């Protein structure tokens, strides 16, 4: 950008590169959902039980959120609970993992 008065380039503001760089990393909510989907995909043909889903979600939340500040981790857990779909009768772990990945794309 040229300085209009002096005709030389103006120094860029420090936040200019940050605004110009798009975010390619998924949100924390999406990361938790994706890790949970990976955990469920370890045995995709098995029926999904509540205890299995709880284990997958706890494992995912622990691996993604353990280094974050408590308020951020709590807000992410709340966001995950809001978007988490209810399991369907006789749904397999693999089928539920597919739904988690689909939700993670928009989270």
C-alpha positions in Angstrom: 0.0 0.0 0.0 1.5 3.3 -1.0 1.5 6.3 1.3 -0.4 9.0 -0.6 1.6 11.9 0.7 5.1 10.6 0.6 4.7 8.1 -2.2 6.3 5.2 -0.4 5.0 1.9 0.9 3.4 2.0 4.3 4.4 -0.6 6.9 1.8 -3.4 7.2 -0.1 -3.5 10.4 0.9 -6.5 12.7 -2.6 -8.0 12.4 -2.8 -7.8 8.6 -1.2 -11.3 8.0 -3.5 -12.8 10.6 -6.6 -11.5 8.8 -5.3 -12.6 5.4 -4.6 -16.2 6.5 -7.6 -18.4 6.4 -8.0 -21.0 9.2 -7.5 -24.5 8.0 -7.7 -26.2 11.4 -11.0 -27.6 12.5 -12.7 -26.1 15.6 -12.2 -27.8 19.0 -15.7 -29.2 18.7 -15.0 -30.7 15.3 -11.7 -32.2 16.6 -13.5 -33.9 19.5 -16.1 -35.3 17.2 -13.4 -36.6 14.7 -11.3 -38.2 17.4 -14.5 -39.9 18.8 -15.3 -41.2 15.3 -11.8 -42.7 15.1 -12.2 -44.4 18.4 -15.5 -45.9 17.3 -14.1 -47.0 14.0 -11.7 -49.3 15.8 -14.5 -51.8 15.7 -17.0 -50.5 13.2 -19.2 -53.5 12.8 -20.1 -53.8 16.5 -23.4 -52.4 17.8 -23.1 -49.0 19.6 -23.9 -49.1 23.3 -24.1 -46.1 25.6 -21.0 -47.2 27.5 -19.0 -47.4 24.2 -20.2 -43.9 23.2 -19.3 -42.5 26.6 -15.8 -44.1 26.4 -15.2 -42.7 22.9 -16.4 -39.2 23.9 -14.3 -39.2 27.1 -11.2 -40.4 25.2 -11.7 -37.8 22.5 -12.3 -34.9 24.9 -9.3 -35.8 27.0 -7.0 -36.0 24.0 -8.1 -32.7 22.5 -9.0 -30.6 25.4 -6.4 -31.5 28.1 -4.0 -28.6 27.3 -6.7 -25.9 26.9 -7.8 -23.5 29.6 -10.7 -24.8 31.7 -13.3 -22.3 30.4 -12.4 -23.1 26.8 -12.6 -26.9 27.5 -15.9 -26.5 29.3 -17.4 -24.4 26.4 -16.2 -27.0 23.9 -17.7 -29.9 25.9 -21.0 -28.0 26.0 -20.9 -27.4 22.2 -20.2 -31.1 21.6 -23.2 -32.1 23.8 -25.4 -29.7 21.8 -24.5 -31.3 18.4 -24.1 -34.9 19.5 -26.8 -37.0 17.7 -28.9 -39.5 19.6 -28.0 -43.1 18.8 -30.4 -45.0 16.6 -31.6 -48.5 17.6 -29.2 -51.3 16.4 -26.8 -48.7 15.0 -23.2 -49.8 14.6 -20.2 -47.9 15.8 -19.1 -47.3 12.2 -22.5 -45.9 11.2 -22.4 -43.5 14.2 -18.8 -42.5 13.4 -20.0 -41.5 9.9 -22.6 -39.3 11.4 -20.1 -37.7 13.7 -17.8 -36.9 10.8 -20.6 -35.3 8.9 -21.5 -33.1 11.9 -17.8 -32.2 12.4 -17.7 -30.7 8.9 -20.2 -28.1 10.0 -19.1 -27.6 13.6 
